[in-house]
Amino acid sequence: MRMEKPTPAQKVTAATIAAAIVQLTVGIANTYILEIDIPSTIETPLTILAVFFTGYLVPPARRDRVVESKVNADTKQNNT
């Protein structure tokens, strides 16, 4: 299966932006706000959780349609 259009899916775009926001927030906090830096052992899971929940919560856009490729269609026909 393939996406109908080559543009990134809305969920992917939102999750990527969430990762950037977490990284920027932690970087700014470490540089200008906090006396003790947030360790990478905390920063990495924060980024992963933000990406996961954003990708889960953001609905797919109407343009995010999956089309069946010929290979997948042939495989399904042979299995039935």
N, C-alpha and C positions, 0 to 999 in steps of 0.2 A: 504494500500500500504506500501511496505517496500523497503528499499534500497537493491540492489542486493548483495552488499558486506558490511561487518561489519565495514569497515574503515570509518572515518568521511569524509563527503563530502568536496570537495576543498573549497567551499564557507564558510563552517563552520570553517575550519582550518584557512583560511585567516582572517575571522572576529575575531576569537579568538586571533590571533597574533596582529591584529590591536588594540584590547583592551589592550593587554599587553604592546604594544609600547606606547600608550597614558598614561597608568598608570606609566610606567617607566619614561617617559619624564616629566610628572608632578612631580613625586617624586624627580627626579634629579634636576629639576628647583627649587622646593621648598627648597631643601637641600643646593644646591651649588650656584645657580644663582640669584634667586630673594630675595629681602629684605623682601617682604611681600608674604606670602604663597597664592597659588591659593586655594580659598575655595572649599569645596566639592560640593557646589551648582553650581559651574562652571565645576569642574572636572567630575562629573557624566554625565552631558549632553554631554560634549566633548567625553567621552567614548562611550556613546550611539550612537552619530552621526557617530563616526568612525566605529563602528561595523555595523551600518545600511548601510552606503555608501559602505563599503568594501564588505559586503555580496551582495549588489545590483550590484556592478560593476564587481566582479570576476565571470567569466563564470563557469558553471559546467564542471567538467572534464569528459572525455569520460567514465571513470570508474563509474561515479555517476549516475547509472541507477536505476530507480524505477521499481520494479516488482510488479505485482498485486497479492495480496494474494487471497486464495480461498474464504475467507469470502467476500471480496469486489467484486469478480467476481460473486458470487452467488447473492449478493444484486443487482448488476447492471442487471443481467438477470431477476430477479423478478420484477424490476421496468419497464422493457420494455414490 
